[in-house]
Amino acid sequence: VQLAESGGGLVQLGGSLTLSCVASGFTFSSYIMSWYRQPPGKERELVAHIGSTERTTIADSSKGRFTISRDNTKNTVYLQMNSLKPDDTAVYYCSVRALDAWGQGTRVTVSS
């Protein structure tokens, strides 16, 4: 199983970023895909996940600003992040919890 995140970077307050995670080594369409993040000095936390039927769950801190989606033809899960705040600064990880698989993470920094 391999998960490769991309799309992180430095963005100003109120800006937007889209993270991507390309997966391989398993039947992508059959699994719940998740995004987690770990802010500096804090525990890793769930941001969002999307099921095989594309049912989504978004953490309260991100509702209304973040959208998770998937493209099963590309084995890719996305995290669209809008109205970014400094509190969104973190390393963002893609995960398949059922397979205990994690990507290497992509860093997002939001400046004020």
N, C-alpha and C positions, 0 to 999 in steps of 0.2 A: 504494500500500500504506500502510495506517495501522494503528498498534498503539497502544492506549491502556490503560495500566496504572492500577490503582487499588487501594486497600486498605492502603497503607502507613500507618505511624504510630509512635507511641511505645508500647512495651509493656514490662512488667517481666519480669525473669528468670523463665523457666519458662512464660511466657504463650504465647498462640497468635495467629496472624493468618492470614487468607486473602487472597492477592493475586489479582486478576483482570486479564485482558488481553483486551480486545475488539478483534477484527481486522476489517479491511475492505479491499476492493480486490483480492482474490485468492481463489482457491478454497481456503478454509481447510482443508477436510477432507483435502486432498491433500498437505499439507505437514507436515513435522516442526516442532513448536513448541518453543521453548526458553526457559528462564529463566536469566539470568545475574545476577551481582551484582558490585558494585565497592565493597569496603570503603574507608574513608577512607585515602588515601595508598597504596593498593595497586592491583594490576592487576585488570581485570575477569576473573571466573572463571565457569565453567559451574556451575549449580546442578542443573539437571535438564532433560531433554527427553522429549518424547512424540511417537511416530510416528503416522502416519495410521491404523495398525492398533491404536493405543493401547499399543503396547509402550513401556515407560518406562526411562529411565536416570537414576539419582540419583547425584550426587557423593558420595564416601565421607564427607565432612564432614557430610552432611545425611541419610545413610541412617538409616532408623528414626525420623526426626523430620519429614521433609518428604515430601509427596505431590503429584505433579503429575497433573492430569487435564484432560480437555477435553470440551466440549459442542459438537459440530459443528452442532447446531440453532441455537445462539446465537453461533457463531463466537467462542467464548471458551475461553481456557485459564486454568487455576487453579493456584495454588501454595498448598497448605495447609501451614502451618508450625507445628509444635508444639514444646514444650520449648525455647523460644528462649533463646539465650545471648548475652551481649554480643558475642561474635565473629561473630554473625549480623548485626550492625549494618552496613548497606550501602545503596546505591541498587540496587534490583532492576529489571532490564530484561527485557522480553519481546522475543523475536527470532524472525525467520524467516531463518535463515542462508542458505538456498538463494536467497533474494531480497535478501540483504544489507540486511534491514530491521530497524530497532530502534525501540522505543518511547522515550518521553521519560524513563522511569524513575519509580519510586516509592520514597520513602525509608522505610527501616525502622530504627528505633532501639530497641535493647534495653538497658534500664537494669538495673544490679545493685543 
